[in-house]
Amino acid sequence: MSNAIVQYILVRTDLLRDMAWSVGSVVAQACHASTAALHLYKDDDYTKKYLSDLDNMHKVVLEVPNGEALNQKAEELSENSIDHKLWIEHPENIPTCLALKPYPKEEVKKYVGKLKLYRTTVIC
């Protein structure tokens, strides 16, 4: 599994906790970022391989605490030539999440390996 091609998606936890966004709105942001990254890098060999077996795509959703942390991660990825899409929600102009293009897990684990899986508690 260490050589598996994975798409990592980073989502801000403060959108639900502090900004009172709905779960559906946050999920939509992750979907936007993932779709945009797949489209932007559609000609990339890893993306082609990832999309060649739709029933076995592997995504990992990770959390970042806030917009500042998300922007810092985007900057780190850019500085290290890791292809990604930072999703900015409009018209609010709020960075909400980030999706890497699909990569072999080993190639990007040093950039995302310390982040926790995205978790939320929904109170009904």
C-alpha positions as CSV (number, residue, x, y, z in Angstrom):
1,M,0.0,0.0,0.0
2,S,3.0,2.4,0.4
3,N,3.2,2.7,-3.4
4,A,-0.5,3.3,-3.8
5,I,-1.6,6.4,-5.6
6,V,-3.6,8.6,-3.3
7,Q,-5.3,11.9,-3.5
8,Y,-4.9,13.9,-0.3
9,I,-7.5,16.6,0.6
10,L,-6.8,19.0,3.4
11,V,-9.9,20.7,5.0
12,R,-10.1,23.4,7.6
13,T,-11.7,22.3,10.9
14,D,-12.6,25.8,11.9
15,L,-15.2,26.1,9.1
16,L,-17.6,23.8,11.1
17,R,-16.3,24.6,14.6
18,D,-15.9,28.3,14.6
19,M,-17.6,29.6,11.5
20,A,-20.7,27.5,11.7
21,W,-20.6,26.2,8.1
22,S,-22.9,23.2,7.5
23,V,-21.4,19.8,7.0
24,G,-22.7,19.7,3.5
25,S,-21.0,23.0,2.6
26,V,-17.7,21.7,3.9
27,V,-18.0,18.5,2.0
28,A,-18.9,20.5,-1.1
29,Q,-15.6,22.5,-0.7
30,A,-13.6,19.2,-0.6
31,C,-15.4,18.0,-3.7
32,H,-14.7,21.2,-5.5
33,A,-11.0,21.1,-4.7
34,S,-10.7,17.4,-5.6
35,T,-12.4,17.8,-8.9
36,A,-10.4,20.9,-9.8
37,A,-7.1,19.2,-9.0
38,L,-8.1,16.2,-11.1
39,H,-9.0,18.5,-14.0
40,L,-5.9,20.7,-13.7
41,Y,-3.6,17.7,-13.8
42,K,-5.7,15.5,-16.1
43,D,-2.7,14.9,-18.4
44,D,-0.4,13.8,-15.6
45,D,0.6,10.1,-15.6
46,Y,-0.3,9.6,-12.0
47,T,-3.7,11.2,-12.5
48,K,-4.3,9.1,-15.5
49,K,-3.4,5.9,-13.6
50,Y,-5.6,7.0,-10.6
51,L,-8.6,7.6,-12.9
52,S,-8.1,4.4,-14.8
53,D,-9.6,2.4,-12.0
54,L,-12.5,4.4,-10.7
55,D,-13.8,1.7,-8.3
56,N,-10.5,1.7,-6.4
57,M,-9.7,5.4,-6.1
58,H,-8.1,6.2,-2.7
59,K,-8.6,9.6,-1.1
60,V,-7.4,10.7,2.3
61,V,-9.0,13.7,3.9
62,L,-6.8,15.4,6.5
63,E,-7.5,18.4,8.7
64,V,-5.8,21.7,9.2
65,P,-6.9,24.1,12.0
66,N,-7.6,27.3,10.0
67,G,-7.0,29.4,6.9
68,E,-3.5,30.5,8.0
69,A,-2.4,26.8,8.3
70,L,-4.0,26.0,5.0
71,N,-2.2,28.8,3.2
72,Q,1.1,27.8,4.8
73,K,0.7,24.3,3.6
74,A,-0.1,25.5,0.1
75,E,3.0,27.6,0.1
76,E,5.1,24.7,1.3
77,L,3.7,22.5,-1.4
78,S,4.4,25.1,-4.1
79,E,7.9,25.6,-2.8
80,N,8.5,21.9,-3.2
81,S,6.8,21.6,-6.6
82,I,4.0,19.4,-5.3
83,D,1.0,19.9,-7.6
84,H,-2.2,20.9,-5.9
85,K,-5.3,23.2,-6.0
86,L,-6.1,25.6,-3.2
87,W,-9.8,26.1,-3.3
88,I,-11.0,29.6,-2.6
89,E,-14.7,30.0,-2.0
90,H,-16.3,33.0,-3.7
91,P,-17.6,35.5,-3.3
92,E,-16.4,35.3,0.3
93,N,-12.7,34.9,-0.9
94,I,-12.1,32.3,1.8
95,P,-9.5,29.5,1.3
96,T,-11.4,26.4,2.4
97,C,-9.5,23.4,1.4
98,L,-6.7,22.1,-0.7
99,A,-6.4,19.0,-2.9
100,L,-3.2,17.5,-4.1
101,K,-3.2,15.8,-7.5
102,P,-2.9,12.0,-7.1
103,Y,0.6,11.0,-6.1
104,P,2.2,7.8,-4.9
105,K,1.9,7.9,-1.1
106,E,5.7,7.7,-0.6
107,E,6.3,10.8,-2.7
108,V,4.2,13.2,-0.6
109,K,4.1,11.6,2.9
110,K,6.7,14.0,4.2
111,Y,4.3,16.9,3.4
112,V,1.1,15.4,4.8
113,G,2.2,12.6,7.1
114,K,1.9,14.6,10.3
115,L,-1.6,15.8,9.6
116,K,-4.5,14.0,11.3
117,L,-7.4,12.5,9.6
118,Y,-10.3,14.9,9.3
119,R,-12.9,14.3,12.0
120,T,-15.9,16.1,13.1
121,T,-18.7,15.6,15.6
122,V,-22.1,16.4,14.3
123,I,-24.6,17.4,17.0
124,C,-28.2,16.9,16.1
